[in-house]
């Protein structure tokens, strides 16, 4: 059973940057497809970015394209989310998620595609 732990959240101002990390344990990290999701108060959980297992292809929500970058370091069992040019609407709890094996492209942004979740880290962007 893989366990995921996020870190790196905090309170920043508009235009600032943050890097979130997600460390995995208990599984074969290199064989997992991974994703970042976020959930703001009163809203549904939404996909931010995903990186597939084989090939490492990345996918982004339109709202973060050009500002956020997802990456993984299989030697450190860690996934990252570099967030630049942050906006108040990026304020949310950010979750990392994982699933063993490949996810079809059409499903990378669906929370139901992932079997393992972290506890979340709060990101607050002030205006």
Secondary structure as UniProt FT lines:
FT   STRAND          3..7
FT   STRAND          10..13
FT   TURN            14..15
FT   STRAND          18..25
FT   HELIX           29..31
FT   STRAND          32..39
FT   TURN            41..42
FT   STRAND          46..51
FT   STRAND          58..60
FT   TURN            62..67
FT   STRAND          68..73
FT   TURN            74..77
FT   STRAND          78..83
FT   HELIX           88..90
FT   STRAND          92..101
FT   HELIX           105..107
FT   TURN            108..109
FT   HELIX           111..113
FT   STRAND          116..117
FT   STRAND          121..126
//
